[in-house]
């Protein structure tokens, strides 16, 4: 199994429940395809670099997963079929990409702890 990372942008007209439902749908597709979700991040509502379908914002979400290479294309086809998805990008992660992603996650977990200890020292 290879490791992949997909970032997708959902239309901003969705409610929080609808956005969560969309994310759950794609996580379910990964599991149905015999894959495993390794990590996910909700980046929230962000401004787009340029208008897409006359929209200037969108809900960003990142999913890191392991899956067989032949199952990735049908997974991506579902992004194209779903009208709630504005854009998506799937990238195969090499060993350096995996190391970077894991180190970024550990730094993110450690950062709030160090900020809290700095504020108590002052």
SEDRENLO-758850 format. One record per residue: residue in one letter; x, y, z of N, C-alpha, C in turn. Coordinates in pm, whole numbers, plus 32768, in hexadecimal, padded with zeros to 4 digits. Layout:
# residues N
aXYZXYZXYZ ...
END
This chain:
# residues 122
x80547F8980008000800080008058807D8000 x802C80E07FB6807181607FB0802881C38009 x8070822B802F80308295807E8016830C8024 x7F9F834580337F7383B77FE37F418425803E x7F3D849D80057F078511804B7EA885577FEA x7E2F856F80177DCE85B67FC57DA08634800E x7DA686A37FC87D6D87207FFB7CF7873F7FA0 x7C8387557FDC7C1087797F8A7BCB87F37FC3 x7B8A883C7F697B4488B77F8D7AAF88A37F73 x7A6188BA7FDB79D088AC7FD0799189367FBF x7920893B7F7F78DA89B87F6778B789FD7FEB x78BF8A827FF278A78AC9806F78148AD18098 x77B88AA78044772A8AB0806676FC8A3D80BE x775789DE80DC7733896D8131772D899781C3 x76D58956820E76D5896A829F7744891482DB x775F8927835B77C788D7839E77A588428398 x7725882183A976FA879583A5770E87598319 x76EC87A782B376FC87778229778F87658206 x77E587BF8235787487B2821C78AA87368262 x7881871F82DF78AD86A98329787B862A82E6 x7801862E82B277C885BA826B7819859C81ED x7843860481A6789385F2812C791985B3814E x795985E381B879DA85AB81E279C985188208 x795F84FA82527945846F827B792F84158202 x78EE844C819B78D683FE8121795B83D380E3 x79BA843080D87A38840F80977A9183B880F0 x7A8983CA81737AD2837081CC7A9882E281C1 x7A1482D981B379D3825781A079FD8216811D x7A0D826580B47A3A822E80337AC881F6803E x7B1C8236808E7BA4820380A27B9D817A80E5 x7B4A8170814C7B3E80F281967AFF8085813F x7A9B80AA80EE7A5D804A80927AC08015802C x7B1F806980047B8580437FA37BF87FF47FE1 x7BE97FCF80607C517F8380A27CC17FD880D9 x7CAC805A80DE7D1380B6810F7D0180D581A2 x7D5C812981D37D5A814F82607D7A81E4826A x7D28822E82B27D4182BD82C97DAE82C98334 x7E1C830B83117E8C831C836D7E7D839C83BE x7E548408837B7E49848B83BD7DE884E1836D x7DA7853C83B27D52859D836D7D57862283B6 x7D46868D836A7D45871483A27CD587628360 x7C8A87AA83B27C248805837F7C6188918383 x7C7688CC830F7CB4894F83087C4B89BE830D x7BCD899A83067B6289FC83147B488A4E8295 x7AFC8AB982A87AD68B1082397B4B8B6E821A x7B788B6D819D7BE98BC181747BCA8C0680F0 x7C0F8C7380DA7C008CBE805E7C4C8C757FEF x7C0F8C6D7F7B7C508C2F7F077CAF8C917EC5 x7D148C5F7E847D748CB57E3E7D338CFB7DC7 x7CD18CB87D8C7C878CF27D1B7BFB8CB77D1F x7B988CFC7CE77B0F8CC97CEA7B028C457C9D x7ABA8BE77CD87A9B8B687C987A038B5A7C9B x79C58B487C2979338B3E7C1E78F08BB67C64 x79298C2C7C5378F78CAA7C8B78F98CAC7D24 x794B8C567D6179588C547DF279E48C827E17 x79EE8CCE7E847A718D037EAD7AA68CC27F2C x7A558C6D7F6E7A818C257FE57A598B937FD9 x7A918B4180307A6E8AB380317AA18A7180B0 x7A648A0080D37A8E89B181467AFD8952811A x7B74896181547BE6890D81317BEF88978192 x7C148823815E7C2787AD81B37C9887598179 x7CEF872681D17D5E86D081A97D48864681E3 x7D5D85DE81927D55855481C07DD2850B8191 x7E1884CE81EE7E8D847C81CF7E6383EB81E3 x7E7D8396817F7E4A830D81857EA782AC813D x7E95822D815B7EDC81C181177E76817480C4 x7E9C815580487E4081117FEE7E8E80CF7F7D x7E5380677F457E8E80277ED07E8680877E59 x7EEF808B7E067EF180EA7D967E7A80DF7D36 x7E4A80677D1F7DDA80557CC17D56808B7CF7 x7D4D80A17D777CD180D27DB57CCA816B7DB8 x7D3981AE7D987D3C82417DA27CE882847D36 x7CEF82507CBD7CA3828E7C4F7C0C828D7C69 x7BD0821C7C937B4082217CB27B2182817D25 x7B7C828B7D857B6C82EA7DF47B6783787DBF x7BC4839B7D647BC684227D2A7B4B843B7CD4 x7B1783D47C947A9F83E47C417A2A84167C95 x7A2383E87D1179B784167D6979C284AB7D88 x7A3C84E07D8F7A4D85717DA27A1485BC7D2A x7A2B85887CB279F985CA7C39796185C67C31 x7925855B7C647894854B7C5D7849859C7CC6 x788A85B87D35784885FD7DA5784786937D8B x77D286CD7D8277C8875C7D6477EB87B57DDB x77FD877A7E51782787C87EC678BC87E57EC3 x7907879E7E6E799887AE7E6679BA880F7DF5 x7A0688787E187A3088DA7DB47AB188AC7D70 x7B1488857DC17B9688587D8F7BCD87ED7DEB x7C2787997DB77C6D87387E087CF5871D7DCA x7D5186EF7E1C7DD586C87DED7E0586537E40 x7E2585E47DFD7E5A856E7E407EEC855F7E1A x7F41854B7E7E7FD0853E7E6A800184BE7EAA x805384727E61809483FD7E9B8109842F7EEE x811183FF7F698178842E7FC581F283D17FBE x8269840C7FA982E383BD7FB1831583C18042 x8385837F805D83B3837580E783D483FD8125 x8405845A80D3842684DF810683A8852E8128 x8344851F80D482C3856280EB8282852D816B x828A84AA81808251846C81F7829A849F8274 x831F84A2826F836E84D482E0834A85648301 x833F85B78299831E864382AE8293865382ED x8232860882B981A9861182ED81A485E68380 x81EC857C83A281EB854D842C823385AF8489 x82A285EA845B82E9864B84AE829586C984C1 x824C86F1845A81F4876684648185874E84CA x815086D484CB80E686B3852C811C86B485BB x8194867F85D081CB867D865881EB870B8687 x821B8760862C823687EB865081B588328676 x814A8815862C80C9885486458093882B86CE x80A987AD86F5807D877E877880CE87BD87E8 x815187D087D181A8880788388199889E8847 x817588E587DE816F897887E1811089AE884C x8096897F8859803E89B688C0807589A2894E x80B98933896780F1891989EB815E897E8A0D x81B6899A89AC822489F789C681F08A8589D8 x81878AAC898F814D8B31899E810C8B3F8A28 x80CC8AD58A57808B8ADA8AD980F38AE58B49 x81638AA08B3C81CA8AA68BA3820F8B2D8BA3 x821D8B6E8B2F825A8BF18B2882048C5A8B6C x81808C4E8B5E81278CB28B9881228CA38C30 x81378C2B8C6581358C198CF781B78C468D36 x82268C448CE982A78C6E8D1C82B08D068D2E x82658D508CE282708DE38CE282318E238D56 
END
